[in-house]
């Protein structure tokens, strides 16, 4: 009900701030209260057949209706100026007549409050002008004989009733005005607290990003420089020999270094995409993406010596980001193959998926080397290498965790050294 009234008084909020919107609503309520007060006195005067300058009430209502239209049309400043101007003039007209009506002076308090509340801090001049207007009219009406209306005898009981009514009206309006001020203040405080929270979160993210960037530049420059230096050394060696066997060995070593460079560049590309691109979910077949990941590692040294089990239905589809899913699958499956235990009779990698709407759980298990309990909390850190066998950039599992978090999921590790490891991804 209140929302409908506010919509009737102000219309849609649009691009107005909440503070401006609530001041516009208070302007509308002020107009309604003043119109209701005028209508009440028109009826009261008609009932008691007491009609001193009743035309002022009609003028007041007509002007206030114009202000209401302007307020709803978004011309809030003009609406406020019209309301305060006509209210001050009508109050002055009734309070300056003879004999004086003390209860009319109470409305100068109401008009002064309205000037303080309806205008915000950006409209200090408007506030000062209308405060000065109310004060000046009060003193003229109180201490001069100037009057805008004719002298009329007034019944004493009417005077008492008018005083009680006016006191109640001004009191009710004061409560309403304070209530709106408290709401505005609460809104501003809540907004500031939310802004402070956002700034702290952004500072935290920025600090993390700067730290990662420092490590990223240092480590990637080393990972790029080392293979290039090795390749340059191997080229020099190959230039000083004609032995086919030596040349074959040098060429193979060069290919290994080039593959390492390619791996570093791939990780850098994945890091950039995951950090910058927005999540774009699509309806995809999970088994197809697992097959693509297995296809990408087909030339890995240990891949042809590891048995791969895929327990995923051919028709299993999920809604996720294809690029980030590829990052997760490629890195986890390649690591499972890379760190397989070739000394075991049946080294294997098992890939399974279970859908329990709205979640999808993917597990990638192996019976390889496993991961030491001391190292497990650190394996998702940037550039962390948990074993001397590691030839990668140290970005793989970090990228997996970042991609999983971008998708709003979780990743956990369960591992026993010498028995294998299981990564569980829930998306």
N, C-alpha and C positions, 0 to 999 in steps of 0.2 A: 504494500500500500504506500509506504513512504517513498519507495523507488518510483512509483507511478507519479506521485505528487511532484517529486524532484524533477522528473522528466518533463512534466507539464510546465514547471516553472522555468527550467533552464534548457531543456532539450538534451541532446547528446553531449557527452563530455568532450568528444573530439580530441584535439591535441592539447587541450588545457591541462595544466598541472592540477594535481588533486587539491592543493591549497586554493588556487584560483577558482576551481569548480565549486568548492565548498563555500567560498565567499559569494559566488554568484547564487548558490542555493539560499544562503542566508539573506541576500538581497530579496529574493523571491518571497521567502517567509516574512520578511519585514513588510513587504507590500501587502501580503495577505492579512497580516495582523492589523495593519493600518486601515485597510478596506473594511475588515470585520468591525473594528472599533467605530469607524464612521457610520457603518450601517446600523450598529447597535444604537448609537446616539440619535440617528434619524428616526428609528422606531420608538425609542424612549421619548423623544421630544414630541413625536406625533401622538403618543399615548397620553402624555400629560398636557397636551395642547400647549406646549411651551416651545416656541420656535424662533429663538434668537439667531439670526444670520444663518439659517439652515442651508442657504445656497453654498456656503463654504464647504460643507460636507460633500455636496454634489461635485463641486470643482475638484476637491481633493481626490475623490474616487475616480473621476474622469482622467486626471493627470496620472494617477497611479496605474491605471489600466494601460496607458501609453508606455509608462516605465516598464510594466510587466512584459509587454510585447518586445520592447527593446532588449530587455534582459534575456528573453528566450532566443532572440535573434543574435545574441553574442555581443551586443553593444553594452557590456556590463558597466563601463565607466560612465557613460551617459545616463544609464538607468539609475545608478547610485546618486549621481548629481541631481537628477530630477526628483528622486524620492526625498533626499535630504532638504532640497530647496523648498519644495511645496510643503513638507512637514513643518519646517521652521516657520514659514510664513503663516500657516494656518494656526499653529500653536501660538504664535505671536498675536494673531488677530483675536483669539479667544481670551488670552491671558491679559491683554491690554485694555479690555473693555471696562466700563463702569456699570455696576460696582465690580471690582476685580474678583476673579475666580481663582483662588490659590491652587486648586487641584490642576489647573491647566499648566502651571509652571513645571509640574513633574515631568511633562513630556519633553522639556528641554534636556533633562537627564537622558532620556531615551534617544533623542537626536544626537547628543554628544557621544553616547556609546556607539551608535551606528557609524558616526564619522571615524571613530577609532578602530572599529572592527572591520567595516566593509572595505576600507582601503588598506592595501598592504604596504610593505616598507618601500616599495618603488614609487608610491603615490603620497609621499609625505606632504607635499604642497597642498594636495587636495584635502588631506586630513586637517591641516592647519587652517585652511580657508573656511571649512565648515564648522570647525571648533570655534573659530573667531566669530562666525555668523551666529551660531547658537548663543554664545556668551553675550554678544552685543545686543541681540534681540531680547535676551532675558533682562539685561539691565535697563533697556529702554522701556520695556513693559512694566518692570518693577518700580522704577524710580522716576518715570515721566508721565505726563497726562496724555501723551499721544495715543490715539486709538484708531483702529481701522474699521471698527464696527460701532453701531449706535448703542447708547446706554439703554439697558433694559432691566427692569426689576426681576430678581431671581428668588425663587422660593428657597427657604433655608434647608428644607428636607432634600430638595434637588441638589443643593450644594454638598450636603453630606454624602448623598448617594454618588454624586460625580467624583468626589474625592476618593471614596472607597474603590469605585470602579477603576479610576485612573491609576491608583496605587497598585491594584492587582495587575493591570495590563502592563505597566512598566516593570513590575517585579517579574512577571512571567517572561517578558521579552529579555530582561537581564539574565535570567537563568538560561534561556535559549542561546543568547549571545555567548555567555561563558562556556556553555556546552560545546558550541561550534569552535571556540578558541581552543578548548582542551583537545578536541578531535584533530584540529589542524596541527597543534603542537605535537600530539602523539604521532601523527602521520609523518611530520618532519623528523622527529626523533627516530622513528622506525626506519625511515628512508636513510638517515645518516648512519644508523647502525648497520643496515644492510649494505650501504656503500662502503663502510669501513671493513665489513667482512669480505666483500668482493675484492677490495684493495689488498687486504692481507693475503687472500687466496692467490691473487695475481702476483703479488710479490713473492710468495712461496714458489709458484710455478716459474717465475722469472729467475729466481735464485737457482732453482733446480736446472733450468734450461742453460743458464750461464755456466754452471759447473759442468754440465754434460758437454757443452760446446767446447770448453777448455780441454777436457779429456778427449773429446772427439777429434779436435784439430791435432793435438799432440800424437794420439795413437794412430790416426789414419795417415798422417804424414810419415810416421815411422813405418807403418805397414805398406805404404806405397814405395817408400824409398828403398827399403831392404830388398824386395824382389828386383827392382830396377838395378840396384848395385850388383846383385848376384848375376843378373842377365848380362850386364856389361862385363863382369869378370869372366863369365863363361864364353862370351864372344871373343874376348882377348885370348883365352886358352885355345879356342877352336881355330883361331888365325895362326897359331904356332904349331899345329899338328896336321898331319895328313892321314893319320891312322883312322880307318873307317870305324873301328870299335869305339875309339875315344870320341870321335865326332858324334856317333850315335848316342853315347852316354851324355855328352854335353847338350845335345838337342833335346833329349828327354828331360834333363834337368831344367832347361829353358822353358819347356812346355809346363813343367810343374810350377815354375815361378809365375808364368803367364796365367795359369789357372788360379793361382793364389791372388794375383792382381785382379782377375776377373771376379773372384769371390768378394774381395774388399769393395770393389766398385758396385757390385750387386747389392751388398749390404748398405752401402752409402745411399744408393737409390731407394732401397726399401725404407730406410730411416727417414729420408726426406718425404716420401709419399705418405708414410704413416703419420708423420707429424703435421703435414700441411693439408692433405686432402680430407674433406668431410666424409663421414660414413655414408655410403650409398648402398643400401641393402637391395638384394635381388633374390628371386626365387631360383635356386640352383640345385643341381644334382650332386650330392656329397661324394658319391662313389667316383664320379667323373673327375673331381678335383683331387681325390686321393690318387687316382691313376695317373693324372698329370704330374703330380709330385714324384711318384715312383719313376715316371718316364724321365724326369729331369735329372735323376741321380743314377741313371742306368750305367754311366761311364765311371762312376765313383769306384775307387780301387777295391773297396770291400763289398760293394753292392752285389756283385755276382756270386759272392760266397755266403750270403745271408738269405735264409728262407723267410719270405714275407707272407704273413697271413692277413687277409683282409676280410673282416666279418662285418660287412655293411651291405644291406640290401641294395640291389641295382636301382630300385625306384625310390630310394630315400631322398627326399628333397627338404631343404631348409631355407629360411630367409636370413641372409647375412651378406656382408660385404665381400665380394669375390677376391679382391686384391689382398685384403688382410687375412682372409682364410688361407690363401696361397702362401703368404709369409709364414703363418703358423704351421701348416702342414709340411712345407718344404724344409724348414729348419729342424723341426722335431724328427721327421723321418730320416733326413740326412745325418743328423747327430746319432740316431739309433744305429744306423748302418756303420758310421765312421768309428764309433766306439764299441763295436761288437767284439766279443771275445772269440777270436779265431781258433783258440786252443780247445774250445768246446766242440763236441761232436755234432751238435745241431744248433748253431747260432741262428737266432730268429728275431723277427720284428713282427709284433701283432698289432693290427690297427682295427679298432672297434668303434662303433657309434650306437648310441641309444637315444631315442627321442621320447621325452616325457613332457609334452606341451606345457608351457611355452619354451622349455629348455631343451638343448641338445648337448649330450655328453659324449666327448670324443676321447678315447684313451689310446695312447701309443706306448706299448710295452716292449721290452727287450730283455734278453738274458746275457747282456754284455758285461762290461767292467763295473757298472754301477758308479755311484757318486758317494764319496765319503761324507759322513754326517756333518763334519765340521765345515765342509765346503757348500753344503746344500743351501744355507741361507743366502749365499753370495752369488749363486750361479746366474741369477737374473740381472746382475749388475752389469753396467756398460763396460765392455772391454775386459771382462773377467775371464781368465782361462784357468780351468780347474785341473788340467793335467798337462804333462810335458808333451803328450801326443798331439795336443791341440795345435793345428796349423792355421786356424781361421783367424778372423779379426777380433773375436770376442764379443761380437755384436749380435750373434744369432739368437740366443735365448733372451737377451734384452729386447730385441725386436719382437719376439714372440709375446713376451709379457705386455709390452706397450700396445701391440695389435689387439690382444685379448681384452685389455682394459678399454681401448677405444670402442670395442664392440659391446662393452658393458658386461663382460664375462669374467671368469676367474680361471686361474691355472694353478695346479698343485703338483708336487713331486713326492713320490714314494720310492725309496731306493735303498738297497742293501749292497754294500761293496762286494764285488765278486759274483753277485747273483743277478744283477740287472736293475733296471729303473722303469718306472711307469709315470708318464705325464698325463694328467687328467685335465682336459679343457672343458669348461661348461660355458656355453654361449646362449 
